[in-house]
Amino acid sequence: MRILCSNDDGIHARGLESLVKIAQELSDDVWVVAPQEEQSGAARALTLAHPLRVRKFDDRRFSVSGTPSDAVMMGVTRLVEGKKPDLILSGVNNGQNLAEDVTVSGTIAAAFQGMSMGIPSIALSLSRLDRDKARWHTAEANGARIVRQLLDTGWPDDVVINVNFPDVEPDDVKGIEVTEQGHRDAVQLFAEERKDLRGGTYYWYGFKGTRSNPPEGTDLRAIYDGRISITPLHLALTHKDSHQKLTDSFKTEA
């Protein structure tokens, strides 16, 4: 099995090391193509107005001067030699990707890019309170067996799998739960105003650490309760109830 590893935290990210360890438990044919720099929040952006530059670290490890979607696109079409990958793994992200996070996450976007190219794709993320104290060993202890079981079970061609690990030690994980995408009851993103050394004003986005109170069965609740969350995601964004209501409303305009 040929595996392509990517991420949104960049080619030198610690989480990419964990992802490669997970991949190497599954195969000896592992390739890495990741953004040159951190691209958190890039969502599904592709670099269309600027050239992409590739740096080769070794025969199976490359960086791309673009987004996670660029990295996967370049990996599949230009950099991975021979047959295309059988599986794309994205992550392990330094921070959870839950609820509405999934629409802006570069980690999940890399998986969606793989899915759109006909390759089964899985995004893996690690919840943590302190960015510098992420429990990578929890992802490493559980990642390969989860990926292996997902591959044995299978999923539809238009779906990506979103896996999140809780911020607990491996022995304290309270199981695995297949979940639905949750929704926070408060906006987490904020813009902090700062001053540079020349007196100019600039702004930096950050996230509040307050917890919501999500219902059982959601990705948020599983992570809060110390369980590994597995959520099947797809890009069919049409809201069917609204579609029918609007269809009925505009019939009179025909």
N, C-alpha and C positions, 0 to 999 in steps of 0.2 A: 504494500500500500504506500502510495506516494502522498506525503503530507506537506502542505504549504502553511507556514506559520507567519502571522502578521500581527499588527497591533495598532494602537493610536498613541501610545506613550513614547514611541521612538525606538530606534535600533539599539540603543544602549540601555533600555529600561530593564530593571530587575525582573519585572513580571514576564518579560520575553524569555529570560533564562528559565523561569518555571515552566513556561509553555513548551519550550524545546525539550525539557526533561520529560514532560508528560507525553509529548509526541514520540520521543525516543523509546518510551515503554511500549509503544504500539507499532513502531516501524523503524527500520534503519535507513529509510529513504526520506529524510526530512530536509526541507528547504526553508530558508528564512528570507522574506522580502518585507521590509518595514519602512515607515517614514524616517527620514534622516533626523527630524526633530519632533518633539511632542506635538500631536495634533488633536488633543482632547477637545471634544465639542465640534469637530469638523463635520459630523454627520456624514451624508453621502456625497459630499462635494468632490468634484473632479477638477483638476487643473486644466483649464481650457485656454487661458489667455497667456500662459507662460510655458516655456520649455521645461521638460523634466530632465533631471540629471541623476545618473545612477552611480553609486559607489560600490565596488566589489571588494568584499572583505576576504572571502575565500570562494571556492567553487560553488558552494550552495548557500552563501550568505551575502545579501545585498541590502543597500538602503536606497530610497528614492526620495528626491526633494519635492515631495508632495503629500497628499492626504492618504489616509488608510485605503480608500477606494482606488487611488492611483497605484498604491503599492501592490494590491491584489491584481489589478488590471495588468500592470507591468509584469508581475510575477507569472501570471498565467499565459500571457501572450508573447512575452519577450525573453524572460530570464530563466525560467525553469526549462531545462533542455529535455527534449524527447517528449514523452507523453505528458499530458496535463495532469495536475494533481487529482487524486481521488478524494481528498478531504482538505478543507481549509479550517484551521484553528486560529482564532483571533483572541489576543489577550497576553497573559493574564492581566487584566486591567487593574491598576492601583486605585481601587474604589469601586463601589457597586454600580451596576447599571440596571436600575429598576424603574417601574412605573413610567412616568413621562420622560425619564432619562433616555429611554430607548430611541426617541426620535432625534436626539442630538448626538448620541454616542458614536464616536469614531470606531470604537471596538466593534459595535454591532453593525455599523456601516460596512466594515471590511467583510463581515460574514454575509451581509446582503449582496455585496458585490460578487462574492463567490457564488452565492445562490443564483444570481441573475446570469451567471456564466455556466450554469448547469452543474455546479459542484456542491455536494453536501457540505454545509458550513455550520460551525459552532462558535459562539462567542463565550468567553469565560472571564469572569470578573470577581474581584475579591473585596468584600466589604471590610472597612477599617475605620477606626476613629482617628488614628494618627497616621498620616501619610508615610512617616518614617518608621513606623512600627507595624507594617503590614505582615500578616502571618502567612507568608508564602508557602510554608511547609504544609498548611492546611489544604491549599489548592493542589500541591504536589502529591499529597497523600491520597487524595480522592479523585483527581482529574482523570487519570488513565482508565480507571474502572468505570467511571461514568461515561466517558466517551465510547469505550468498548461496548457497554450495554446499549447506548444510544444507537450505535452502528448496527448492533444485532437486531434491535427493534425496528429501526428505520423510521422515516418521516417523509411527508410529501415533498415534492420537488420545489414547491413555492414557499417553503417554510425554512426558517433558520431556528436553531436552538440557542436559547439564552440561558447560560448557567451562571449562577451567583453563589459564591461561598461565604458563609458567615464569618464574623470576626471572633472566632473561638479557636481553641487548640483542637487538633485533629481528634483526640479522644473525647472531646466535649461536643462534637457535632451530633445533633439530635435527630439525625435521619435525613432522608431525601424526600422532597415534595414536588410533584408536578403542579405548577401554579398558573394562575392567570395574571396578566399584567395589571398591576394595581394603579391607584391614583392617590396622590398626596392631597391632604385637605388644606395645605398651606403652600405658598410660593417659597421655594428655597433659594432661588437665585437673587443676588443683590449686587449693586454697583457701589463700590466704596470710592469716595473722592479723596485724592491725595495731591500733594504738591511736590514738584520736582525741585532740584537744587537751583533752578533759575526762576523760581516763583510761578511757573506754569502749572495749570491744573490738568490732572489726568485721572482716569477712572480704571478700576480693576474689578473684574467680576469675582465674586466668591459665593459660597453656599452656606446657608445657615445649617446648624447641626440639629435642629429641632426635629423630633419624631412626630409622625402623624399617628393616627389610630386606625390602621387599615383592617378590613374584615378578613376572616379566615379564608384561606384558599388563594390569597394574593401573594405575589412575589415579595412584597414588603413585609407582610406578616411572617412568612417563612424565615426570612433573614433575621427579623427582630427576635424570633423565637429560637434562633440557633440552628436552623435547618438549611440544607442546601436547596436552592430553588432552581427548578428547570422549567422554563417557559417556552413553548413553541410560538414563534412570532411570524407574521406574514405581512405583506404590503397591500393587502386589499383594504383600502381605507374608506370605501364607500359606506356610509351609514344607511342601512337598508330601510329602517323605519322612516327616516327623514326623506329618503328617496321616494317612498310610496306616497307620503303626505304631499310632497312637492309635485309629484306626478298628477295626483288628484286635483291639486290646486290649479295647475296650468292647463288642464284639459279644456277649461273654458276659453283658453286663448287660442285653441286650435281652429 
